[in-house]
Amino acid sequence: MRGPYKRWTLLAAFAAILVVAFLSLTRGRTPVANAVAMTFVGYTNDPNHHSRFALFSVSNQAPYAVRWRDRWAEVEGKREHNAITVNPSLPGLPREPALKAGGSFQLAVGEPLSLYDSESGRWRFAMLYAPYSWRERWFDFSVRHKLPLRLGPVTLVDARRLRSPSNDVTVTTAWLTK
């Protein structure tokens, strides 16, 4: 009876060492300002309407995955952020919230309606992203599968800490004209 007990204890200790090593090696990464690049590709029209959409290429140049948190359009001279206009027949945001290291996608964004009230007639697209750490992955997994974020007094993932603005980086395109 002593042999199997000793084997399980040794196996549990080895597993615990592996988990601690994994967590220490994959600790949260500091966001890099130039990790995500957005490039204006050109304009396209919506096939069913006469709206004009700007086509952007978004690429992750960091050695780690990033998770986009938000996106908006800015009109020069206006303080508020505008929701972006998308069209299902044009390229849009991928279904996965994370963009792997070296990954890219294309996104078509409609010109903001408040652009026509603007004196400058210039606008740009902005995205907010953060490194996709193991904590962020666990949070997404927990929410998707309705798992608890706390076990009694132990907090597995602190959602407020994950959503801290200090973790986020904003990337904008160059100003575009109407």
Secondary structure by P-SEA (a helix, b strand, c coil): caaaaaaaaaaaaaaaaaaaaaaaaacccccccccbbbbbccccccccccbbbbbbbbbbcccbbbbbcccccccccccbbbbbbbbcccccccccccccccccbbbbbccccccccccccccbbbbbbccccaaaaaaaaaaaaccccccccccccccccccccccbbbbbcccccc
